[in-house]
Amino acid sequence: IDIIKKRNGRYYVQSNRDKLSVFDSNGKHLFNVGQVGQGPGEYSLISDFDADLDNIYILSPKNIFVYDLSGHFIKKISIEDCSFGK
């Protein structure tokens, strides 16, 4: 296990920089978010992640992957396209 974060009554557990699992408050596994690969919603590795009241976000090199709170892929945002502070 690399990182554990508690958000909205759930536990988000990142392991081996390539897997994000979601557990309920009792420790029951609910689902995994995305997976390593080249297809839609698939990432190369997890640099970091977070969740808010609407979505789950996975930071991967050059991209942010956005999933709903059930783990379904919504979109990929290229970091190169972002204009942080510009």
Secondary structure in CASP SS format (residue, H / E / C, confidence):
PFRMAT SS
TARGET T0000
AUTHOR 0000-0000-0000
METHOD secondary structure of the structure
MODEL  1
I C 1.00
D C 1.00
I E 1.00
I E 1.00
K E 1.00
K E 1.00
R E 1.00
N C 1.00
G C 1.00
R E 1.00
Y E 1.00
Y E 1.00
V E 1.00
Q E 1.00
S E 1.00
N C 1.00
R C 1.00
D C 1.00
K E 1.00
L E 1.00
S E 1.00
V E 1.00
F E 1.00
D C 1.00
S C 1.00
N C 1.00
G C 1.00
K C 1.00
H E 1.00
L E 1.00
F E 1.00
N E 1.00
V C 1.00
G C 1.00
Q E 1.00
V E 1.00
G C 1.00
Q C 1.00
G C 1.00
P C 1.00
G C 1.00
E E 1.00
Y E 1.00
S C 1.00
L C 1.00
I C 1.00
S C 1.00
D E 1.00
F E 1.00
D E 1.00
A E 1.00
D C 1.00
L C 1.00
D C 1.00
N E 1.00
I E 1.00
Y E 1.00
I E 1.00
L E 1.00
S E 1.00
P C 1.00
K C 1.00
N E 1.00
I E 1.00
F E 1.00
V E 1.00
Y E 1.00
D E 1.00
L C 1.00
S C 1.00
G C 1.00
H C 1.00
F E 1.00
I E 1.00
K E 1.00
K E 1.00
I E 1.00
S E 1.00
I H 1.00
E H 1.00
D H 1.00
C C 1.00
S C 1.00
F C 1.00
G C 1.00
K C 1.00
END
